[in-house]
């Protein structure tokens, strides 16, 4: 049974082979919902059914752990960060740039604490 609305991405990581970001969900049903809604998302038979692999986004610089266990996808500019967040149906979060946080709008945060 599919979830009633968009699921929460529980965590994410960067797969080495294939070199792609992977979104991790609570259940296979949530992963299927996400895979069905995003362009080119894939679930591999020999991997966890809760993992959805995505094509490598343009401008991705690094994937790192952020505050409270979130995962941060750092991009080379705000346009690439926004494009990636759009591609994951805005399930990530981008904070606005501030005077003391000049690169905040270049990062997409994913994880449980975003609710």
Phi and psi in radians as a Rosetta constraint file:
Dihedral C 1 N 2 CA 2 C 2 CIRCULARHARMONIC -1.321 0.35
Dihedral N 2 CA 2 C 2 N 3 CIRCULARHARMONIC 2.589 0.35
Dihedral C 2 N 3 CA 3 C 3 CIRCULARHARMONIC -1.142 0.35
Dihedral N 3 CA 3 C 3 N 4 CIRCULARHARMONIC 2.708 0.35
Dihedral C 3 N 4 CA 4 C 4 CIRCULARHARMONIC -1.197 0.35
Dihedral N 4 CA 4 C 4 N 5 CIRCULARHARMONIC -0.424 0.35
Dihedral C 4 N 5 CA 5 C 5 CIRCULARHARMONIC -2.616 0.35
Dihedral N 5 CA 5 C 5 N 6 CIRCULARHARMONIC -2.950 0.35
Dihedral C 5 N 6 CA 6 C 6 CIRCULARHARMONIC -1.052 0.35
Dihedral N 6 CA 6 C 6 N 7 CIRCULARHARMONIC 2.334 0.35
Dihedral C 6 N 7 CA 7 C 7 CIRCULARHARMONIC -1.391 0.35
Dihedral N 7 CA 7 C 7 N 8 CIRCULARHARMONIC 2.961 0.35
Dihedral C 7 N 8 CA 8 C 8 CIRCULARHARMONIC -1.635 0.35
Dihedral N 8 CA 8 C 8 N 9 CIRCULARHARMONIC 2.305 0.35
Dihedral C 8 N 9 CA 9 C 9 CIRCULARHARMONIC -1.287 0.35
Dihedral N 9 CA 9 C 9 N 10 CIRCULARHARMONIC 2.044 0.35
Dihedral C 9 N 10 CA 10 C 10 CIRCULARHARMONIC -1.235 0.35
Dihedral N 10 CA 10 C 10 N 11 CIRCULARHARMONIC -0.733 0.35
Dihedral C 10 N 11 CA 11 C 11 CIRCULARHARMONIC -2.848 0.35
Dihedral N 11 CA 11 C 11 N 12 CIRCULARHARMONIC -3.136 0.35
Dihedral C 11 N 12 CA 12 C 12 CIRCULARHARMONIC -2.675 0.35
Dihedral N 12 CA 12 C 12 N 13 CIRCULARHARMONIC 2.822 0.35
Dihedral C 12 N 13 CA 13 C 13 CIRCULARHARMONIC -2.698 0.35
Dihedral N 13 CA 13 C 13 N 14 CIRCULARHARMONIC 2.946 0.35
Dihedral C 13 N 14 CA 14 C 14 CIRCULARHARMONIC -1.812 0.35
Dihedral N 14 CA 14 C 14 N 15 CIRCULARHARMONIC 2.018 0.35
Dihedral C 14 N 15 CA 15 C 15 CIRCULARHARMONIC -1.321 0.35
Dihedral N 15 CA 15 C 15 N 16 CIRCULARHARMONIC 2.490 0.35
Dihedral C 15 N 16 CA 16 C 16 CIRCULARHARMONIC -1.487 0.35
Dihedral N 16 CA 16 C 16 N 17 CIRCULARHARMONIC -0.654 0.35
Dihedral C 16 N 17 CA 17 C 17 CIRCULARHARMONIC -2.428 0.35
Dihedral N 17 CA 17 C 17 N 18 CIRCULARHARMONIC 1.821 0.35
Dihedral C 17 N 18 CA 18 C 18 CIRCULARHARMONIC -1.290 0.35
Dihedral N 18 CA 18 C 18 N 19 CIRCULARHARMONIC 2.708 0.35
Dihedral C 18 N 19 CA 19 C 19 CIRCULARHARMONIC -1.341 0.35
Dihedral N 19 CA 19 C 19 N 20 CIRCULARHARMONIC 1.572 0.35
Dihedral C 19 N 20 CA 20 C 20 CIRCULARHARMONIC -2.661 0.35
Dihedral N 20 CA 20 C 20 N 21 CIRCULARHARMONIC 2.649 0.35
Dihedral C 20 N 21 CA 21 C 21 CIRCULARHARMONIC -1.257 0.35
Dihedral N 21 CA 21 C 21 N 22 CIRCULARHARMONIC 2.557 0.35
Dihedral C 21 N 22 CA 22 C 22 CIRCULARHARMONIC -2.204 0.35
Dihedral N 22 CA 22 C 22 N 23 CIRCULARHARMONIC 2.212 0.35
Dihedral C 22 N 23 CA 23 C 23 CIRCULARHARMONIC -1.688 0.35
Dihedral N 23 CA 23 C 23 N 24 CIRCULARHARMONIC 2.356 0.35
Dihedral C 23 N 24 CA 24 C 24 CIRCULARHARMONIC -1.979 0.35
Dihedral N 24 CA 24 C 24 N 25 CIRCULARHARMONIC 2.273 0.35
Dihedral C 24 N 25 CA 25 C 25 CIRCULARHARMONIC -2.014 0.35
Dihedral N 25 CA 25 C 25 N 26 CIRCULARHARMONIC 2.938 0.35
Dihedral C 25 N 26 CA 26 C 26 CIRCULARHARMONIC -1.185 0.35
Dihedral N 26 CA 26 C 26 N 27 CIRCULARHARMONIC -0.551 0.35
Dihedral C 26 N 27 CA 27 C 27 CIRCULARHARMONIC -2.560 0.35
Dihedral N 27 CA 27 C 27 N 28 CIRCULARHARMONIC 2.869 0.35
Dihedral C 27 N 28 CA 28 C 28 CIRCULARHARMONIC -1.122 0.35
Dihedral N 28 CA 28 C 28 N 29 CIRCULARHARMONIC -0.599 0.35
Dihedral C 28 N 29 CA 29 C 29 CIRCULARHARMONIC -1.088 0.35
Dihedral N 29 CA 29 C 29 N 30 CIRCULARHARMONIC -0.756 0.35
Dihedral C 29 N 30 CA 30 C 30 CIRCULARHARMONIC -1.149 0.35
Dihedral N 30 CA 30 C 30 N 31 CIRCULARHARMONIC -0.700 0.35
Dihedral C 30 N 31 CA 31 C 31 CIRCULARHARMONIC -1.097 0.35
Dihedral N 31 CA 31 C 31 N 32 CIRCULARHARMONIC -0.724 0.35
Dihedral C 31 N 32 CA 32 C 32 CIRCULARHARMONIC -1.106 0.35
Dihedral N 32 CA 32 C 32 N 33 CIRCULARHARMONIC -0.753 0.35
Dihedral C 32 N 33 CA 33 C 33 CIRCULARHARMONIC -0.991 0.35
Dihedral N 33 CA 33 C 33 N 34 CIRCULARHARMONIC -0.846 0.35
Dihedral C 33 N 34 CA 34 C 34 CIRCULARHARMONIC -1.111 0.35
Dihedral N 34 CA 34 C 34 N 35 CIRCULARHARMONIC -0.826 0.35
Dihedral C 34 N 35 CA 35 C 35 CIRCULARHARMONIC -1.018 0.35
Dihedral N 35 CA 35 C 35 N 36 CIRCULARHARMONIC -0.678 0.35
Dihedral C 35 N 36 CA 36 C 36 CIRCULARHARMONIC -1.170 0.35
Dihedral N 36 CA 36 C 36 N 37 CIRCULARHARMONIC -0.481 0.35
Dihedral C 36 N 37 CA 37 C 37 CIRCULARHARMONIC -1.662 0.35
Dihedral N 37 CA 37 C 37 N 38 CIRCULARHARMONIC -0.378 0.35
Dihedral C 37 N 38 CA 38 C 38 CIRCULARHARMONIC -1.759 0.35
Dihedral N 38 CA 38 C 38 N 39 CIRCULARHARMONIC 2.683 0.35
Dihedral C 38 N 39 CA 39 C 39 CIRCULARHARMONIC -1.380 0.35
Dihedral N 39 CA 39 C 39 N 40 CIRCULARHARMONIC 2.215 0.35
Dihedral C 39 N 40 CA 40 C 40 CIRCULARHARMONIC 1.172 0.35
Dihedral N 40 CA 40 C 40 N 41 CIRCULARHARMONIC 0.352 0.35
Dihedral C 40 N 41 CA 41 C 41 CIRCULARHARMONIC -1.309 0.35
Dihedral N 41 CA 41 C 41 N 42 CIRCULARHARMONIC 2.465 0.35
Dihedral C 41 N 42 CA 42 C 42 CIRCULARHARMONIC -2.348 0.35
Dihedral N 42 CA 42 C 42 N 43 CIRCULARHARMONIC 2.497 0.35
Dihedral C 42 N 43 CA 43 C 43 CIRCULARHARMONIC -1.990 0.35
Dihedral N 43 CA 43 C 43 N 44 CIRCULARHARMONIC 2.182 0.35
Dihedral C 43 N 44 CA 44 C 44 CIRCULARHARMONIC -1.604 0.35
Dihedral N 44 CA 44 C 44 N 45 CIRCULARHARMONIC 2.403 0.35
Dihedral C 44 N 45 CA 45 C 45 CIRCULARHARMONIC -1.040 0.35
Dihedral N 45 CA 45 C 45 N 46 CIRCULARHARMONIC -0.634 0.35
Dihedral C 45 N 46 CA 46 C 46 CIRCULARHARMONIC -1.558 0.35
Dihedral N 46 CA 46 C 46 N 47 CIRCULARHARMONIC 0.158 0.35
Dihedral C 46 N 47 CA 47 C 47 CIRCULARHARMONIC -2.070 0.35
Dihedral N 47 CA 47 C 47 N 48 CIRCULARHARMONIC 3.094 0.35
Dihedral C 47 N 48 CA 48 C 48 CIRCULARHARMONIC -1.071 0.35
Dihedral N 48 CA 48 C 48 N 49 CIRCULARHARMONIC 2.411 0.35
Dihedral C 48 N 49 CA 49 C 49 CIRCULARHARMONIC -1.307 0.35
Dihedral N 49 CA 49 C 49 N 50 CIRCULARHARMONIC -0.069 0.35
Dihedral C 49 N 50 CA 50 C 50 CIRCULARHARMONIC -1.602 0.35
Dihedral N 50 CA 50 C 50 N 51 CIRCULARHARMONIC -0.053 0.35
Dihedral C 50 N 51 CA 51 C 51 CIRCULARHARMONIC -1.800 0.35
Dihedral N 51 CA 51 C 51 N 52 CIRCULARHARMONIC 2.316 0.35
Dihedral C 51 N 52 CA 52 C 52 CIRCULARHARMONIC -2.077 0.35
Dihedral N 52 CA 52 C 52 N 53 CIRCULARHARMONIC 2.082 0.35
Dihedral C 52 N 53 CA 53 C 53 CIRCULARHARMONIC -1.521 0.35
Dihedral N 53 CA 53 C 53 N 54 CIRCULARHARMONIC 2.398 0.35
Dihedral C 53 N 54 CA 54 C 54 CIRCULARHARMONIC -2.122 0.35
Dihedral N 54 CA 54 C 54 N 55 CIRCULARHARMONIC 2.664 0.35
Dihedral C 54 N 55 CA 55 C 55 CIRCULARHARMONIC -1.055 0.35
Dihedral N 55 CA 55 C 55 N 56 CIRCULARHARMONIC 2.611 0.35
Dihedral C 55 N 56 CA 56 C 56 CIRCULARHARMONIC -1.058 0.35
Dihedral N 56 CA 56 C 56 N 57 CIRCULARHARMONIC 2.105 0.35
Dihedral C 56 N 57 CA 57 C 57 CIRCULARHARMONIC -1.305 0.35
Dihedral N 57 CA 57 C 57 N 58 CIRCULARHARMONIC 2.556 0.35
Dihedral C 57 N 58 CA 58 C 58 CIRCULARHARMONIC -1.146 0.35
Dihedral N 58 CA 58 C 58 N 59 CIRCULARHARMONIC 2.393 0.35
Dihedral C 58 N 59 CA 59 C 59 CIRCULARHARMONIC 1.433 0.35
Dihedral N 59 CA 59 C 59 N 60 CIRCULARHARMONIC 0.092 0.35
Dihedral C 59 N 60 CA 60 C 60 CIRCULARHARMONIC -1.218 0.35
Dihedral N 60 CA 60 C 60 N 61 CIRCULARHARMONIC 2.193 0.35
Dihedral C 60 N 61 CA 61 C 61 CIRCULARHARMONIC -1.706 0.35
Dihedral N 61 CA 61 C 61 N 62 CIRCULARHARMONIC -0.733 0.35
Dihedral C 61 N 62 CA 62 C 62 CIRCULARHARMONIC -2.843 0.35
Dihedral N 62 CA 62 C 62 N 63 CIRCULARHARMONIC 2.810 0.35
Dihedral C 62 N 63 CA 63 C 63 CIRCULARHARMONIC -2.137 0.35
Dihedral N 63 CA 63 C 63 N 64 CIRCULARHARMONIC 2.264 0.35
Dihedral C 63 N 64 CA 64 C 64 CIRCULARHARMONIC -2.519 0.35
Dihedral N 64 CA 64 C 64 N 65 CIRCULARHARMONIC 2.873 0.35
Dihedral C 64 N 65 CA 65 C 65 CIRCULARHARMONIC -1.397 0.35
Dihedral N 65 CA 65 C 65 N 66 CIRCULARHARMONIC 2.409 0.35
Dihedral C 65 N 66 CA 66 C 66 CIRCULARHARMONIC -2.059 0.35
Dihedral N 66 CA 66 C 66 N 67 CIRCULARHARMONIC -3.031 0.35
Dihedral C 66 N 67 CA 67 C 67 CIRCULARHARMONIC -0.961 0.35
Dihedral N 67 CA 67 C 67 N 68 CIRCULARHARMONIC 2.475 0.35
Dihedral C 67 N 68 CA 68 C 68 CIRCULARHARMONIC 1.052 0.35
Dihedral N 68 CA 68 C 68 N 69 CIRCULARHARMONIC 0.399 0.35
Dihedral C 68 N 69 CA 69 C 69 CIRCULARHARMONIC 1.470 0.35
Dihedral N 69 CA 69 C 69 N 70 CIRCULARHARMONIC 0.069 0.35
Dihedral C 69 N 70 CA 70 C 70 CIRCULARHARMONIC -1.118 0.35
Dihedral N 70 CA 70 C 70 N 71 CIRCULARHARMONIC 2.881 0.35
Dihedral C 70 N 71 CA 71 C 71 CIRCULARHARMONIC -1.937 0.35
Dihedral N 71 CA 71 C 71 N 72 CIRCULARHARMONIC 2.333 0.35
Dihedral C 71 N 72 CA 72 C 72 CIRCULARHARMONIC -1.948 0.35
Dihedral N 72 CA 72 C 72 N 73 CIRCULARHARMONIC 2.262 0.35
Dihedral C 72 N 73 CA 73 C 73 CIRCULARHARMONIC -1.817 0.35
Dihedral N 73 CA 73 C 73 N 74 CIRCULARHARMONIC 1.893 0.35
Dihedral C 73 N 74 CA 74 C 74 CIRCULARHARMONIC -1.611 0.35
Dihedral N 74 CA 74 C 74 N 75 CIRCULARHARMONIC 2.285 0.35
Dihedral C 74 N 75 CA 75 C 75 CIRCULARHARMONIC -2.035 0.35
Dihedral N 75 CA 75 C 75 N 76 CIRCULARHARMONIC 2.876 0.35
Dihedral C 75 N 76 CA 76 C 76 CIRCULARHARMONIC -1.356 0.35
Dihedral N 76 CA 76 C 76 N 77 CIRCULARHARMONIC -0.127 0.35
Dihedral C 76 N 77 CA 77 C 77 CIRCULARHARMONIC -2.948 0.35
Dihedral N 77 CA 77 C 77 N 78 CIRCULARHARMONIC 2.857 0.35
Dihedral C 77 N 78 CA 78 C 78 CIRCULARHARMONIC -1.137 0.35
Dihedral N 78 CA 78 C 78 N 79 CIRCULARHARMONIC -0.544 0.35
Dihedral C 78 N 79 CA 79 C 79 CIRCULARHARMONIC -1.126 0.35
Dihedral N 79 CA 79 C 79 N 80 CIRCULARHARMONIC -0.727 0.35
Dihedral C 79 N 80 CA 80 C 80 CIRCULARHARMONIC -1.194 0.35
Dihedral N 80 CA 80 C 80 N 81 CIRCULARHARMONIC -0.680 0.35
Dihedral C 80 N 81 CA 81 C 81 CIRCULARHARMONIC -1.085 0.35
Dihedral N 81 CA 81 C 81 N 82 CIRCULARHARMONIC -0.802 0.35
Dihedral C 81 N 82 CA 82 C 82 CIRCULARHARMONIC -1.111 0.35
Dihedral N 82 CA 82 C 82 N 83 CIRCULARHARMONIC -0.724 0.35
Dihedral C 82 N 83 CA 83 C 83 CIRCULARHARMONIC -1.084 0.35
Dihedral N 83 CA 83 C 83 N 84 CIRCULARHARMONIC -0.720 0.35
Dihedral C 83 N 84 CA 84 C 84 CIRCULARHARMONIC -1.141 0.35
Dihedral N 84 CA 84 C 84 N 85 CIRCULARHARMONIC -0.779 0.35
Dihedral C 84 N 85 CA 85 C 85 CIRCULARHARMONIC -1.098 0.35
Dihedral N 85 CA 85 C 85 N 86 CIRCULARHARMONIC -0.670 0.35
Dihedral C 85 N 86 CA 86 C 86 CIRCULARHARMONIC -1.063 0.35
Dihedral N 86 CA 86 C 86 N 87 CIRCULARHARMONIC -0.717 0.35
Dihedral C 86 N 87 CA 87 C 87 CIRCULARHARMONIC -1.172 0.35
Dihedral N 87 CA 87 C 87 N 88 CIRCULARHARMONIC -0.402 0.35
Dihedral C 87 N 88 CA 88 C 88 CIRCULARHARMONIC -1.808 0.35
Dihedral N 88 CA 88 C 88 N 89 CIRCULARHARMONIC 0.468 0.35
Dihedral C 88 N 89 CA 89 C 89 CIRCULARHARMONIC 1.041 0.35
Dihedral N 89 CA 89 C 89 N 90 CIRCULARHARMONIC 0.596 0.35
Dihedral C 89 N 90 CA 90 C 90 CIRCULARHARMONIC 1.004 0.35
Dihedral N 90 CA 90 C 90 N 91 CIRCULARHARMONIC 0.556 0.35
Dihedral C 90 N 91 CA 91 C 91 CIRCULARHARMONIC -1.438 0.35
Dihedral N 91 CA 91 C 91 N 92 CIRCULARHARMONIC -0.129 0.35
Dihedral C 91 N 92 CA 92 C 92 CIRCULARHARMONIC -1.668 0.35
Dihedral N 92 CA 92 C 92 N 93 CIRCULARHARMONIC -3.103 0.35
Dihedral C 92 N 93 CA 93 C 93 CIRCULARHARMONIC -2.346 0.35
Dihedral N 93 CA 93 C 93 N 94 CIRCULARHARMONIC 2.352 0.35
Dihedral C 93 N 94 CA 94 C 94 CIRCULARHARMONIC -2.089 0.35
Dihedral N 94 CA 94 C 94 N 95 CIRCULARHARMONIC 2.195 0.35
Dihedral C 94 N 95 CA 95 C 95 CIRCULARHARMONIC -1.557 0.35
Dihedral N 95 CA 95 C 95 N 96 CIRCULARHARMONIC 2.566 0.35
Dihedral C 95 N 96 CA 96 C 96 CIRCULARHARMONIC -1.204 0.35
Dihedral N 96 CA 96 C 96 N 97 CIRCULARHARMONIC 2.612 0.35
Dihedral C 96 N 97 CA 97 C 97 CIRCULARHARMONIC -1.119 0.35
Dihedral N 97 CA 97 C 97 N 98 CIRCULARHARMONIC 2.450 0.35
Dihedral C 97 N 98 CA 98 C 98 CIRCULARHARMONIC -2.229 0.35
Dihedral N 98 CA 98 C 98 N 99 CIRCULARHARMONIC 3.011 0.35
Dihedral C 98 N 99 CA 99 C 99 CIRCULARHARMONIC -1.061 0.35
Dihedral N 99 CA 99 C 99 N 100 CIRCULARHARMONIC -0.605 0.35
Dihedral C 99 N 100 CA 100 C 100 CIRCULARHARMONIC -1.734 0.35
Dihedral N 100 CA 100 C 100 N 101 CIRCULARHARMONIC -0.132 0.35
Dihedral C 100 N 101 CA 101 C 101 CIRCULARHARMONIC -2.206 0.35
Dihedral N 101 CA 101 C 101 N 102 CIRCULARHARMONIC 1.289 0.35
Dihedral C 101 N 102 CA 102 C 102 CIRCULARHARMONIC -1.218 0.35
Dihedral N 102 CA 102 C 102 N 103 CIRCULARHARMONIC -0.338 0.35
Dihedral C 102 N 103 CA 103 C 103 CIRCULARHARMONIC -1.912 0.35
Dihedral N 103 CA 103 C 103 N 104 CIRCULARHARMONIC 0.136 0.35
Dihedral C 103 N 104 CA 104 C 104 CIRCULARHARMONIC -0.998 0.35
Dihedral N 104 CA 104 C 104 N 105 CIRCULARHARMONIC -0.629 0.35
Dihedral C 104 N 105 CA 105 C 105 CIRCULARHARMONIC -1.364 0.35
Dihedral N 105 CA 105 C 105 N 106 CIRCULARHARMONIC 0.098 0.35
Dihedral C 105 N 106 CA 106 C 106 CIRCULARHARMONIC -1.811 0.35
Dihedral N 106 CA 106 C 106 N 107 CIRCULARHARMONIC 0.138 0.35
Dihedral C 106 N 107 CA 107 C 107 CIRCULARHARMONIC -2.206 0.35
Dihedral N 107 CA 107 C 107 N 108 CIRCULARHARMONIC 2.367 0.35
Dihedral C 107 N 108 CA 108 C 108 CIRCULARHARMONIC -1.877 0.35
Dihedral N 108 CA 108 C 108 N 109 CIRCULARHARMONIC 2.134 0.35
Dihedral C 108 N 109 CA 109 C 109 CIRCULARHARMONIC -1.745 0.35
Dihedral N 109 CA 109 C 109 N 110 CIRCULARHARMONIC 2.376 0.35
Dihedral C 109 N 110 CA 110 C 110 CIRCULARHARMONIC -2.318 0.35
Dihedral N 110 CA 110 C 110 N 111 CIRCULARHARMONIC 2.384 0.35
Dihedral C 110 N 111 CA 111 C 111 CIRCULARHARMONIC 2.672 0.35
Dihedral N 111 CA 111 C 111 N 112 CIRCULARHARMONIC 3.111 0.35
Dihedral C 111 N 112 CA 112 C 112 CIRCULARHARMONIC -1.096 0.35
Dihedral N 112 CA 112 C 112 N 113 CIRCULARHARMONIC -0.631 0.35
Dihedral C 112 N 113 CA 113 C 113 CIRCULARHARMONIC -1.306 0.35
Dihedral N 113 CA 113 C 113 N 114 CIRCULARHARMONIC 0.041 0.35
Dihedral C 113 N 114 CA 114 C 114 CIRCULARHARMONIC -1.455 0.35
Dihedral N 114 CA 114 C 114 N 115 CIRCULARHARMONIC -0.181 0.35
